[in-house]
Amino acid sequence: MDFFDHQERARRNTVLLTVYFVIAIILIIACVYFAVLGILAFKTDGTEQSISIFGWHPELLGSVVVVVGIIIATGSLFKIWALGGHGETVAIALGGVKVPANTTALEERILLNVVEEMALASGTPVPPVYILENESGINAFAAGTSPQNAVIGITRGAITTLRRDELQGVIAHEFSHILNGDMRLNLRLMGLLNGILLIALIGYFFIRSLNMVSMRGSSRNDDNKGAAGMVAALFLLGSALVVIGYIGVFFANMIKSAVSRQREFLADASAVQFTRNPNGISDALKRIGGWKQHARLTSARASESSHMFFGEGVASFLFATHPPLPVRIKRIEPNFQGIFPKTGPVTHSVSELIDPNSLSMARASFAGGATAGGAAAGRTAIASGARNSVHQAALAGAVQHERQPENAVSHIGEPRPEHLVHAHNLVDELAPILAEDIRDPLGAVAIIYALLLAPKSDPVREKQLETIQIQADPRVTQELIRVLDPVGRLDDEQRLPLACLALPALHQMSPNQVAIFRKTVLALIEADRIWTVFEFAIQRFITKRLVNRLVDTPQSRSDSKSELPFANAFQVVLSALAYVGSNADGPANSFAIGLNQSKLVHKSATILPREKCTLKSLDGALNVLEKANGTKKRGMLEAFSACIAADGKVELCELELLRVIADALGCPMPPILQETLASS
């Protein structure tokens, strides 16, 4: 399956889960109805108003449906709301502590480097990383609703017992959950379970209320009889709700476990495909089997989130959320004999800060395997640390896209080992001062400002520098002076990845600092009243991934009355792409070719005038298109890819805009590389 098939499968699982959930609610309503009916029949037995348990009582059934529905919906929606849709909420609830982007602890630095490589290779934003400090078991998870708000969580036990290649296998497994749409389903599972559990908690409340009713006894016999009857009714109702609630939780856990086990097999396979190193993830699984704590979690919230983890965090025979370790390992390593060597803490070395040379050489050999000279050239380039390999790879990718634009779409959500090599080279080719400052909040802000400055020959640059001096922290201004020259020497294809690397450091800013940062960035972008593709990418990067997340504001939603229809939004984006990189006569032809590639809108649509294709209108159009389903997104991206290749010459800025659009649609696109590197 490709990315869009995975997304469709996740959607089907969500629909199936909803069906199971509705069936569970119907059964719970039936049980509560008969329980209440039985209590009423018992209480009125022998009286003139006696109620038959076998009679039809539509008013009572209606009341039960309304009350039970409200209880379950309230419990589910409250839980989903409490999680906030952001992965940080889950990580913090489990006891996670955010790893500073500029940490100096060796094992934490290795972890962050692995996450950075995975993010750059897959085309996703670099997620914050949380360590579960009090967990000694070997485990990890990904949480959130989309790549834009995802986080990676990992136990302290994992980073002290796993070598770099094993850690890479585990993180690749979690990135597959991010790319395959599993995280949103995980959060919904947690919400639905909480709604059903609320039935049992209300039962406990009724039982605890017995003491209060008993303490209100009266000297009058009638009152005593009334109180005794109330106590009996509450006890019976409370007991029934506890039993019904936990029976519901029982079956809900069975559903959760069944859904989760299949997704773990898929994530394991995706991790092997991503890293092309099956030993990484299989050895990590073996270490879990040989570790005294296995993958066990001690958090009080471990049970409700057990389906999110890499390994079986909570011991359970009936509700195992993961396949047995030997079964998972045999899927990857068929000759595994079921023996788990004893696991102990490992001693990390500075050499693990980068991808070990042996792995890089193996990947380069695989990546260049299409030609005899390709492997040797790849090994030589990596072994010698040849500079400018990123620029060469980007140019080769542009040439490749001219010939086969459909390949860019086929690799969405499915990064390969060569993309990891490319990500490693991106970081490795950065000037040391940039590699250091990008992981510090002040340095990251200064680098973003430097990336947005106009060329030295442009008079707008002085206005931008003046804006920074007025609005920014003086310490940022000092950092800006240090990074101006190395930023100025960057190739175009290095600029956006560098900005993406800044995200974890920017997440360490306070809400007030974020507000100042955003205001300054907008002023720098608007200084020349012309928005470039890179500036467009930066403003979306800040608004969608930083402001909404740190300031805890809801996702910006357009007024539905003023929102563009789908066809018009598609027309805006396709027209904008047709104008980027095309000569005066080319845009109309590029638009037509992209339109013919798609079956989403009527073929009579025509390209919009250039003045209607501002990046502001493009931003609004993307907000509409991101709500489309996976099938439409595939068709859109195929049309966009064909559009920029239509004139036979693909510029790097066109590929950059294509990847920004793919990211806006929630379809992470890995770096576009040459076919000999990007083939599977």
N, C-alpha and C positions, 0 to 999 in steps of 0.2 A: 504493500500500500504506500501511496505517496502522502504528502502533507494533507492534501484536501480529503483524501480517503480517511485518514486518521481523524480529521475534524468531523467528517460525516459519521464516523463510527462513534466518536464521543457524543455527537448529537443524538444518535440512535440509543446509546446507552442512557442518556439523560431521559429520553422519551420512555424507554423501557422501565427505568427507575421510577418515573412518575406514575406509570401504569401500576407497577407493584405497590407503590406507595398509596395510590387510590384504593387498590384492593384491600390493603392493610387497614386503611381508614374505614372502609365499609364494614370489614369484619369487627373492628373495634366498636363502631357505632352499634352493630347488631348485638355485640356482647354487653355493652353498656345498657342498651335498651332492655334486654331480657333481665339484666341484673336489677335495674330500677323497677321493672315490672314485678320481679320476684319479691323485692323488698316491700313494694306497695301491697302486693297480694298477701304477704305475711303480716303486715301491720294491720290490714283491714279484715283479716280472716275472722269470720263469725259475725261481722257487723252488717248492717243493711247496705252499706256502700262497698261491699266486698268486690274486689277486682279479680277477674280470672286471668291467670297467666297465659291462657290459650286464646284470649280474646284479641280483637284488633283495636288498637288504640292509636289512631293517626295523630292526634294532638300530642300525645306523649312521644311518639316517634319523631315528629317534627321538632319538638323541643330538644330531644337528645341529639338530633342531627346538627342543629344550630349550635348548641353548647359545645359538643365535642369538636365540631369543625372550627369554632372560634378558638378553643383551647389549643388544638394542634397547629392551626395556622399561626396563632400568636407565638407559640413556642418556637416554631420553625423560623418565622420571619425575624423574631427578636434575635435568635442565634446568628442568622445570616447577617443581620444589621450589625450586631455586636462585633462580628469578625471584620466588618467594614469593607470587605472585598479586597483588602490589601494583605499581602503575606506577612507584613510586620506584626499585625495583630495576633496571628496564629503563633509566630515565632516567640513573641514576648510572653504569650499565655503559657507556652511550654517551658518558660524559663530561659529563653535565648537572650544572649548579649551580643549586640552588634559589634563586629570586628572593625576597628578604625581602618580606613583606607591606607593610612600611613603607619600601620603597626610595624614594629621592629622585631617582634617575636618570630623566630625562624619558621616554626611549623605553621603559624598563621599567615606569614608572607607566602609560603609555598601554596597554601590553600587559595589565597586570593589570586595568585598568579594563574593557577589552574582555572579558576572561575572566569578570569578575564579572557584567557585564551578561548574557552568554550563559548563565551558570549560573542566575541569578535568573529569567531569562526561560523557561528550559527546566524549572525545578523540580528541578535537581540540586544537590548540594553544590558549593560553590566549590572547584575542584581546585587543588592546588599547581601552580606553574609552574616548569619547569626550562629554563634556557638552555644550549644546547650551545656553549660559549664558543669552542671551537677550530674550529667549522664555519662557513665563510664562504658556503657554498651557501644557497639559499633553500629552507627545508624546515621541516616540523613534524610532530608525531605525537601520538597519544593512546595511553596504555598503562594496563593494569589489567584487572580481570575484571568490574567493575561500576562504576556511577557513584560508589559509596561509596569506592572505593579508586583511582579514576582520577587520572592526572596529565596535564597538557599539557606537551609539550616543544617547543621551537622553537630554531632555530639563530640565532646572533648575526647571520649574514648576512641572515636574514629581517627582524629588527626594525630593521636599519639601512637596508634598501632598500624596505620596504613602507610605504605610507601607511596611515592608520588604517582607511579603508574596505576596503583590500586585506587588511590584517591581520584585519579583522573577517570577511571572506570565508573566509580560511584557518582561523581559529578555529572558525567555524560548520561548516566541513567536518569538523574534528576532533570537534566535539560530535556531529555526526551519527553518527560511528563509535561514540562513547560510548553514544548512545541506541539505535542499531541492533543492538547486541550483537556488534559486530565485534571488540572488544578481546580477549575470551576466546578467540575463534578464532585471533587473531594469536599469542597466547601458546602455544596448542596446536601451531600450525604450527612455532614455534621449537623446541618440545620434540621433536616427531616428527622433524624434520630432524636434530637432535642425536643421536637414537637411531640413525638410519641411518648418520650420519657416524662413529659410534663403531666400526662394522665396519671402516671403512678405517683408523681410528687404531690398532686392534688389529693390522691387517696391518703397519702401519709398525713397531709394537712387535716383531713377529716378525722383521722384516728387521733391525732394530737389534740383536736378540739374536744375530745371526750372529757378531758379533765375540766375544761372550762364549763361545759354543760353541767357536769356533776357538781361543781362548786356552787352552782346557782340553785341548789335544792331549796324547797320551800316547806314550811311546816304543814301546809295543806296537802292532804292526800292526793287530791286531783293534780296538783302541781307536781308532786313526786312521781305520779304515774306518767304525766306528760313528759317530764324530764327523762325518766327511764326509757320511754318509747323513743324519744329523740336520740338518746345515747345509742340505743340498739340500732336505730336506722342509720346513724352516722357511722357506726362501727361496721355494719354490713356493707354500706355503700363504699366506705373507705377501703375496706379489705378487697371488695370486688374491683375497684379502680386500680389498686396496687397490682393485683393479679393480672388484670387485663392489660395494664400498662406494660408490665414486664414481659408478658407474652408477646405484645406488639414489638417491644424492643428486641426480643429473641428473634423474631422473624425478620425484622429490619436489619439486624446484625448479620443474619444469614445472607440477605440480599447484598449487603455491603461487602461481605467477604467474597462472594462469588464474582461480583463486578471487579473487585480489586485484584484478585489472583490472576485473571487473564491479562490485565493491564501490566502487571509486573513482568510477565513473559515478554510482552511487546517492548517494554522499556529496556530489558536486558539485551534483546536483539538489536535495538536501535543504538545502544551504547557501543556494542561491538562494531556495528557498521560505522559509527561516528569515529571511533578511535583506531579501528582496524588493529586492535590489540586485545584479543579475547582473554589473554592471561590477566589483564588488568582487573576486569570485573569478576572473573572466576576466582582469582586469588583473593580478592576482597571478600567474596562469599565464603571461601575456605577459612579465612581469618575469623569470620564471625563464628563458624562452627568450632574453631579451636580456642576461642577467647572465653574466659571464665564467665563473663557477663553476657556472652553472645550479642544479640542486638537489643536486649531488654532495656526498657525505659522505666524510670521511677516516678515520673511526673504524674500528678493526680489526673491530668487531662490526657494521659497517654492513650487510654482506651478509646475515647471518642475520636482521636486523630490517628489511630493505629494504621488505617488504610493509606495514609499519606507517606509512610516511611519506606526507606530502602529495604529494611529487614523487618522480621516479625518482632515488633516492639513489645507486645503483650502476649504472654503465653495463653493459648486457647486451643482446645481440641476441635470444638464445634465451629468456632468463629475465626479460624485462621485466615488472615487477610493476605497472606503470601504463600506461594507454593513451598513445599519442603526444600531446604537447602540442597540436598543431593539432586533433587529433580531439576532445580534451576541450573546447577553446575553442569549436569549431564546435557542439558540443552546447548550449552556453550562448549563443553569439553566432554565428548561422548565416552572417552576412556576413563573417566573419573571412577575410582574404586570405592568412594564413600569414606575415605580416611581423612580426618581433619587434624593436621599437625598442630601442636600446641602453639598458641599465639601469645606473644609478649610485646611490650612497647618497643618501638623502633627508634633508632638514633638518626635523626635527619641531618643532612649535610647541606652546605651552601650550594653544592652542585645541583640540588633539586629545585632551586629557585627557577631554573629554566628547564624546558623539556629535555630529558637526558639525550645525549647525542646519539645513542644507539636507537632510541625510538624515532628520533627525527630522521636518521638515515634510513631506517626501515620504511618510514612513511614516504620519504622522498623517492626511494627505490620503487615502492608501489605506485606512487603518483606518476612517475616518469616511465613506467613499465611499458608504455605503448611503443616506445622506440628504444633501441639498444643504447643509444647515446643519452637518452633522457635520464635514466637512472644514475649514470655516472655523473652527469652534469648536476643533477639534484644533490647527490652526495657531496660533490665538490663544493657547491654553493653553500650548503649548510655547514660543512666541516670548516670551511675557511671564513665563514661569517661574511660572505660577500655582500657589499652594500648595494642598495638600489634594487634588490630583488623584488621588493613590493611594487615599485614603479614598473618594472618589466612585466611582472605578473598582471598588473592592471591593464597595461597596454595590450598584452596578449589576450586578456579577457575581452577587451573591446573589439579586437579583430575577430575573435571567436563569435561574439554576439552578432556581428554583422552577418555571419554565415548561418548560424543556428540560434536565433533568438529564443526559441522554445526551451532551450536548455536551462535558461535562467529560472523559468517557472518550475521546471521539473526538479530543481534542487532546493526549492523553498521548503523550509522545515526539515531538510534532510542533509545536514552538513556532512562532509566526508573528511578523511584524514588530511587531504591536501589543504582543506580550509584551515585545519589546525596549524599546519606548517606555515600557511600564509599569515595567520594571526600571530604566531610566534615571531615571524619576521617583522611584522608591523611594530611590535613592541621592541624587538631587538634593534631595529634601525633608528629608534628615537634617540635624539641627543640625550646624554645622561642627565642634564639639568631638567629636561622635560619629563623624562621617566620618573624622576624624583618628585618634581613639583606637582605633577598631575595627580598624585596620591595624597596631597596636602590640601585642605580646604582653601587656604589663601592662594596657594600656587595654582590650584585648579581654576579658581575665579580669574586670576591674572591671565592664564593661558586662554580661557574662553574670550576674554576681552581682546587679547592679542590676535586671536584668530579672526575677529570681526573688524579689525582695523583696515582701513583702505591702504593701498600702496603708498610708499613714501612720497611719490611724485604727485599724489592727489591732494589738493588743498583741504578736502574733507577730513583728512587724517588729523590735522591740528584741532579741528572742532571736536573730533571724537576724543582726543587726548584730554582736552579741556573738560569735557563731560565726565571723564573718569576721575580727574583730579577733584572735581566738585562733589560728585556723588559717592565715590568709592572710599573705602577705608584706606588711610595713608599707607598701611602695610601692603595692601594690594597694589598700590601704585609702585612701591619699591620692587615688589616681585615682578611687576609688568616690565620694568626696565631690564631686569635680568633675563627675561624670556623672549624679548622682542626679536633679537637676532636669530636664535634657533627656530622660533616659530616662522619667521620670514623665510627660512631655508627649506621648509617642509614642501614636499610634493603635494599636489591636489588630493591624491588618493589617501594621504596620511591624515588629512585635516579632520574629517568626520570621525574616523576611528579614535583619534586623540580626544575629541570632544566626548565620545562615548565612554572612554576610560575615566573621564572626570566625574562621572555620575556618582560612584560611591563616596568620593570626597565631598561632593556638593551636598550629599544627604546628611552630612554632619553639621550643616549650617542651621542656625536658629530660624524660626519663621520671619523675624525682622530682617535678618541677613538675606533670606531668600527674596523678600520683597524689594530690597535695595538692588540686589543682583538682577532681578527681572526688569526693574525700571531702567537700570543702566544698559542692559542688553538691548532693550527696545529702542533706547535713545541712540545707541551705536548703529543699529540696523537702519533706523529711519533718517540718519544724518544726511545721506545722499539722496533720499526719497526714491531709491531704486533697490528692490529686494533681489538678491541673488539666490540661487538654489541652495547654497550653503547656509545663507542667513535664514532661509525658510526652514531648513532642517533644524537649525539651532533653536529657533523660536518654538517649534513643535516639541523639540526635545525638552525644553524648559517647561512649557505649559503642561504637556501630557505626562511627563515622567517625574517632574520635580515639584512644581507648584501644587498640583492636585494631591501629591503624596505627602509632602512635608507640611504644608499648611492645613492639610486635612479638609480640603474643600471638595465638594462633590464634582464629579466629572462635568466639564462644561457641556451643557446641552443647548442646542439651538432651539429657538422658538419653533414649534412644529408648524405654526401657521406661515412662517417665513422660510421654512426649509425647502430646498430645491427638490423637485421630483427626481427619482433615480436617474431617468434618462438624461435630464439636464445636467445633473452632477457628473455623470459619465462623460457627457459631451465637453464639459469644462476641463476635466482632467486630460482627456485625450487631445483636446485642442492645445492645452498648455504644453504637453509633451511634444506635440508636432512642431511647435515654435522653437523649442530648445534645441540648439545645434543644427537647425535647418537653414538653408539659404533662402533668399527672398521667394523663389519659385517652388520650394520644396514642401512647405507645411501642409498645403491642401492635399498633395499626393500622399504624404505620410499619414495624415488623418484618415484618408480613404482606405489605405491599406490596413490600418489598425481597425477601422470600422468593419471591414470585410472579414477580418479575423474573428470578430465577435458576433454573437447572435443575440445580444442583450438588448439592442435598440434597433429602431427601424433604419434600414439602409439609406433612407433619404436624408438622414441627418448630415449637416454640413459643418465645416470648421467655423468656430466663433471668431470674430475679429480679435486681433491681438490685444486691444485695450480692454477686452472683457476677460482676459486670461491672466489677471493679476494673481500674484501668489496669495493674496488675501482671499480671492474668490476660490482659488485652488484649495485653500485651507478649509473653507466652508463646505466645498464639494466632497472632500475626503471624509468629513464628519458624517456625511450622508452615506457614502459608499461603504464605510466600515461596518455598517449595520447589515449589509447583505449577507446571504448565506455562502457556504463554501463553494458551491457550483458557480455562482455568479462571480465570486472573487477570482476563481480560476480563469473564467472567461475574460474578465477585465484585465488581469495581468498578462494573459496571452496577447490581448489586443495592444496593451501598452508596450510590451516587448517588441511586437512586430512593428509598431509605429516608429520607435526610435531607430530601428534597423532598416527602415524602408528606403532611406536615401543612400544606403550602401556605405555610410561612414558614421560610426558610433563614437561620439565624444565621451570622455570620462565624466563630464558634468551630466550627460544624459543617463549614464548608468547610475550615477549618484542619486539623481532625482528618482529613477525607477526604484531603487532600494528604499528611499525615503517613503515613496508611495506605498510600496509593499509593506513596510513597517506600519504605516498609518492604517492599513487595512487589516493589521493583525496577522500578517503572513511573512514572518522573518525570512529574508532572502540572504543567503551567504554571499561572500565576495564572489564576483563573477570572474572565473578564471578560464584559462585556455582549456580546450576540450581534452587534451592529453593529460591535464591535471584534474579535470572535473569529471572524468568518466568513472563509472563504478566498476 
